[in-house]
Amino acid sequence: MDAIQIETGPRPEGAVIWLHGLGADGHDFEPIVPELELTKPVRFVFPHAPIRPVTINNGMRMRAWYDIYQLGSMSGVVREDDAGLRASQKLVDELIRAQNLPPEKIVLAGFSQGGAIVLQAGLRYGERLAGIMALSCYLPIASTVAAERSDANKSVPIFMAHGRFDDVIPIQRAQASREALEKMSYKVQWHEYPMPHSVSAEEIADISAFLSTIL
């Protein structure tokens, strides 16, 4: 995949694969890297999503990890792009293998659509990962997780964060996703912030602490 790669020092000891949201690209979270102030050298990989038509945007072509047919309710959506989600899951699998690092040194991170994909891919990945960061997002095709999840990542650390004033993905929908994960015994580190569908300075500080702990 076409991706931006940043290494914070020589011989990185870990990697963070960070997926952007709908209509953005890999440059979206590039400026956050120096703000994290990580002490150990880490490789950040910011891939660009494929360009595809998006139904809720009148079929306009844009970077998207999967199609969105309609806006969902607070508890979920009526119809999801199963094929698109699984195709992007495979792309993430390829990115993990391309790092030439043990999977337990790799974190999957994503915002909005990207966050949905890292949950989709990370919970199903066959080898243990360092962690999953799901920002301002929800758990996609949740009904299939229990049957498809990987034993290797049943105890993977999960960082979920959401804005209380998010008008794109209501916080209630993210909370329902968290509860679904907790019912399956996943350990979710939950954070809420007084912000819309975005990222805040307080959240960046919490992300830095999470990455410093698991890497």
Secondary structure, 3 states (H helix, E strand, C coil): CCEEEEECCCCCCEEEEEECCCCCCCCCCCCHHHHHCCCCCEEEEEECCCEEEEHHHCCEEEECCCCCCCCCCCCCCCCCCHHHHHHHHHHHHHHHHHCCCCHHHEEEEEECHHHHHHHHHHCCCCCCCCEEEEECCCCCCHHHHHHHCCHHHCCCCEEEEEECCCCCCCHHHHHHHHHHHHHCCCCEEEEEECCCCCCCHHHHHHHHHHHHHHC
